[in-house]
Amino acid sequence: MVAQLSAGSLPAALFTLAVLHHLGPASERVQGLMTHSLGIALLLTAAAMLFKVVRGKQQPRQLADEALAQASRARHPWLVTLLGAVIGALVTLTSVGAGAIGVSVLLLLFPLLPLPRIVAADIAYAVPLTLVAGLGHASLGSVDWPLLAMLLIGSLPGIWLGTRLLRHTPERLVRSLISLLLGYAGTKLIVL
């Protein structure tokens, strides 16, 4: 899954960075369009996840090796790569997408996969994607280094705590909370 997503997201991120280098900083109009588009995408993703919580079956936390291998195969691998490209472009333009939309895409494309596997795959592919996008923005001079340091100081302990809590939290609760957060974020992006 990580390889399929990266095959789309990394080239898309590089292409988007090349366009940004060519055009210079994005205009307010383009940023407004991207923000609203991303807000709509987050709202649709939140609705799809909430639907899965309400109508879907509870998936086991652990699967047998054969069942795990089957759950890890996409019916349409090209769709994973295509959606990875969309996420790569969105992350590069807006910095939102690798986590929020990535988890949702994986939940929709791999519905039988246990949530801890989906979260781990999302994080594993988000690291190189955000590294490429981050280095590209650093080359543009648009990184606020003190803000980055503050975000890392809070995020790193939060990641450690989140991984510990995920093992003991019901999957429906996690999916419900993710849907609510995506809905809130999408609404804020559209309203702003």
C-alpha positions in Angstrom: 0.0 0.0 0.0 2.8 2.4 0.9 4.6 1.8 -2.4 1.4 2.2 -4.4 0.5 5.5 -2.7 4.1 6.8 -2.9 4.2 5.9 -6.6 1.5 8.5 -7.1 2.1 11.0 -4.4 5.9 11.6 -4.7 5.9 12.4 -8.4 2.8 14.6 -8.0 4.5 16.5 -5.1 7.6 17.0 -7.2 5.5 18.2 -10.2 3.5 20.6 -8.0 6.7 22.0 -6.5 8.1 22.6 -10.0 4.9 24.5 -10.9 5.1 26.5 -7.7 8.8 27.3 -8.4 7.8 28.4 -11.9 4.8 30.5 -10.9 6.2 31.8 -7.6 4.0 32.0 -4.5 0.4 31.1 -5.2 -2.1 34.0 -5.6 -4.9 34.5 -3.0 -7.4 33.4 -5.6 -5.7 30.1 -6.2 -5.2 29.5 -2.5 -8.9 30.3 -1.9 -9.9 27.8 -4.6 -7.6 25.1 -3.1 -8.9 25.8 0.4 -12.5 25.5 -0.6 -11.8 22.4 -2.7 -10.0 20.8 0.2 -12.8 21.7 2.6 -15.3 20.0 0.3 -13.0 16.9 0.0 -12.7 16.7 3.8 -16.5 17.0 4.3 -17.1 14.2 1.7 -14.5 12.1 3.4 -16.0 12.7 6.8 -19.4 11.7 5.5 -18.1 8.5 4.0 -16.3 7.6 7.2 -19.3 8.3 9.3 -21.4 6.2 7.0 -19.0 3.3 7.4 -19.2 3.7 11.2 -23.0 3.6 11.2 -23.5 0.9 8.5 -20.2 -1.0 8.5 -19.2 -4.1 10.3 -16.6 -3.9 13.2 -13.3 -5.2 11.9 -11.0 -7.3 14.1 -7.8 -5.7 15.3 -5.8 -8.7 14.2 -6.2 -10.9 11.1 -4.7 -14.2 10.2 -1.7 -13.9 7.8 -3.7 -15.1 4.8 -6.7 -12.8 5.6 -4.2 -9.9 6.2 -2.6 -10.5 2.8 -6.0 -10.5 1.1 -7.2 -7.4 3.0 -3.9 -5.6 1.9 -4.6 -6.1 -1.8 -6.5 -3.4 -3.7 -9.0 -4.5 -6.3 -7.7 -1.6 -8.5 -4.1 -0.8 -7.7 -4.1 2.0 -10.2 -6.8 3.8 -8.1 -4.5 3.7 -5.1 -1.7 5.3 -7.1 -4.1 7.9 -8.7 -5.5 8.9 -5.3 -1.9 9.0 -4.0 -1.1 11.6 -6.7 -4.1 13.7 -5.7 -3.0 13.6 -2.1 0.6 14.4 -3.1 -0.6 17.6 -4.9 -2.9 18.6 -2.1 -0.2 18.1 0.6 2.3 20.2 -1.4 -0.2 23.0 -2.0 -2.0 23.1 1.4 -0.1 20.8 3.8 -3.4 19.1 4.6 -4.1 15.7 3.2 -1.4 13.1 4.1 -3.1 12.2 7.4 -6.7 13.2 7.1 -7.4 12.3 3.6 -4.8 9.5 3.5 -6.5 7.6 6.2 -9.9 8.0 4.6 -8.6 6.9 1.2 -7.1 3.8 2.8 -10.2 3.1 4.8 -12.3 3.2 1.6 -9.9 1.3 -0.6 -9.0 -1.4 2.0 -12.1 -1.7 4.1 -11.2 -5.1 5.6 -7.8 -4.0 6.9 -7.6 -3.4 10.7 -7.4 0.3 11.6 -3.9 0.1 13.2 -2.5 -1.2 9.9 -4.2 1.6 8.0 -2.9 4.2 10.4 0.7 2.7 10.2 0.6 2.6 6.4 -0.7 6.2 6.3 2.1 7.4 8.5 4.8 5.4 6.6 3.9 7.0 3.3 3.2 10.4 4.7 6.8 10.7 6.0 8.6 10.7 2.6 5.8 12.8 1.1 5.9 15.5 3.7 9.7 15.4 3.5 9.7 16.1 -0.3 7.0 18.8 0.1 8.7 20.3 3.1 12.1 20.5 1.5 10.5 22.0 -1.6 8.8 24.7 0.4 12.1 25.3 2.3 13.7 25.9 -1.0 10.9 28.5 -1.7 11.7 30.1 1.6 8.2 29.7 2.9 9.0 27.6 6.1 8.5 29.3 9.4 11.2 27.5 11.4 10.2 28.6 14.9 6.6 27.5 14.3 7.9 24.2 12.9 9.9 23.6 16.1 6.8 24.3 18.3 4.7 21.9 16.2 7.3 19.2 16.6 7.6 19.7 20.4 3.8 19.0 20.6 3.5 16.4 17.9 6.2 13.9 18.8 4.8 13.1 22.3 1.3 13.1 20.7 2.3 10.5 18.2 3.8 8.3 20.9 0.6 8.7 23.0 -1.7 8.1 20.0 0.0 4.9 19.1 -0.5 3.6 22.6 -4.1 4.6 22.8 -5.0 3.2 19.4 -4.4 -0.4 20.7 -7.0 0.1 23.4 -9.6 2.3 21.8 -12.7 0.8 20.0 -12.4 1.2 16.2 -15.8 2.7 15.8 -14.9 5.4 18.3 -11.7 6.2 16.5 -13.5 6.4 13.1 -16.2 8.5 14.6 -13.7 11.0 16.1 -11.8 11.2 12.8 -15.1 11.9 10.9 -16.0 14.7 13.4 -12.5 16.2 13.1 -12.6 16.0 9.3 -16.1 17.5 9.2 -15.0 20.4 11.5 -11.8 21.0 9.5 -13.8 20.9 6.2 -16.4 23.3 7.5 -13.7 25.8 8.8 -11.9 25.7 5.4 -15.1 26.4 3.5 -16.3 29.2 5.9 -13.0 30.9 5.9 
